[in-house]
């Protein structure tokens, strides 16, 4: 495992109408704002779909999450590109596992904060 305390991992994703439609189907989150486009032809992306961005680091590193905290600041729309920056705050051996804690900040293409939070867990 090559993660280190203080390491910053950055990646981005542009959300599509298909993403929202698939997440609606899987999650059952059928809020009207996820099903009906606004005057600019966009759908609002579900908050928990947006929150999958920082979980990518967990998936890439086989993290079994124990806690996840999210604070949402503004809506994300289809067509938005979200840049996610994850900072490794803790990475240490604990008994026969490795503990990890990280914080994250997600901004849209206009540099506006859309989501921040943290997570902790163990590496499998």
C-alpha positions in Angstrom: 0.0 0.0 0.0 1.5 3.3 -1.0 -0.7 5.8 0.8 0.9 8.2 3.2 -0.3 10.7 5.7 -0.6 14.1 4.0 -1.0 12.6 0.6 -3.5 14.4 -1.6 -5.5 12.4 -4.2 -7.4 14.4 -6.8 -9.8 13.2 -9.5 -12.9 14.5 -11.3 -16.1 13.3 -12.8 -18.7 14.9 -15.0 -22.2 13.7 -14.1 -24.6 12.7 -16.9 -28.4 12.3 -17.2 -27.8 8.5 -17.5 -25.9 8.6 -14.1 -28.9 10.2 -12.4 -31.4 7.9 -14.1 -29.4 4.8 -13.1 -29.0 6.0 -9.5 -32.7 6.8 -9.3 -33.5 3.3 -10.4 -31.0 1.7 -7.9 -31.7 4.0 -4.9 -35.4 4.7 -5.3 -34.6 8.4 -4.8 -37.3 9.8 -7.2 -37.5 13.4 -6.1 -39.1 15.5 -8.8 -35.8 17.5 -9.2 -34.1 14.2 -10.2 -36.7 13.4 -12.8 -37.6 16.8 -14.3 -35.1 19.1 -16.0 -34.7 22.7 -15.0 -35.0 25.6 -17.5 -31.4 24.9 -18.6 -32.2 21.2 -19.3 -30.4 19.8 -16.3 -31.3 17.4 -13.6 -30.2 17.7 -10.0 -27.7 14.9 -9.2 -28.7 13.0 -6.0 -26.5 14.0 -3.0 -25.5 10.5 -2.3 -24.5 10.0 -6.0 -22.3 13.0 -5.6 -21.0 11.5 -2.3 -19.7 8.5 -4.3 -16.8 10.7 -5.4 -14.7 10.5 -2.3 -15.5 6.8 -1.8 -13.5 6.1 -5.0 -10.4 6.3 -2.9 -11.8 3.7 -0.6 -12.7 1.4 -3.5 -9.2 1.9 -5.1 -7.6 0.9 -1.8 -9.9 -1.8 -0.4 -11.2 0.3 2.5 -14.0 -1.1 4.6 -15.6 2.1 5.8 -16.6 2.5 9.4 -17.7 6.2 9.4 -18.5 8.7 6.7 -19.6 12.3 7.2 -20.9 14.5 4.4 -21.8 18.2 4.4 -23.5 19.4 1.2 -23.2 23.1 0.2 -25.0 23.4 -3.1 -26.7 21.3 -5.7 -24.8 19.4 -8.5 -26.4 19.3 -11.9 -26.0 17.0 -14.8 -23.2 18.4 -17.0 -21.3 19.6 -13.9 -17.7 18.5 -13.5 -16.8 17.9 -9.9 -13.2 17.9 -8.8 -12.6 15.9 -5.6 -9.6 16.3 -3.4 -9.0 13.7 -0.7 -6.3 14.2 1.9 -5.0 11.2 3.9 -5.1 12.2 7.5 -4.2 8.9 9.1 -2.7 5.7 7.8 -1.4 3.3 10.4 -1.1 -0.4 11.4 -3.7 -1.4 14.0 -3.3 -5.0 15.2 -3.6 -7.0 12.0 -5.1 -4.3 9.9 -4.3 -0.9 8.6 -6.5 2.0 9.7 -7.2 4.9 7.4 -8.8 8.3 7.9 -9.2 11.0 5.2 -10.9 14.3 4.6 -12.2 15.6 1.3 -13.5 18.6 -0.5 -15.4 18.6 -3.8 -15.8 21.6 -6.0 -17.6 22.2 -9.2 -16.1 23.5 -12.4 -16.7 27.1 -11.2 -14.6 26.4 -8.0 -17.7 26.5 -5.8 -17.7 24.0 -2.9 -20.4 21.4 -3.3 -19.4 18.8 -0.7 -16.9 18.3 2.1 -16.5 15.7 4.8 -14.4 12.8 6.0 -14.3 9.0 6.3 -12.5 6.4 8.3 -12.1 2.7 8.1 -9.7 -0.2 7.7 -7.8 -1.6 4.7 -8.9 -5.2 4.0 
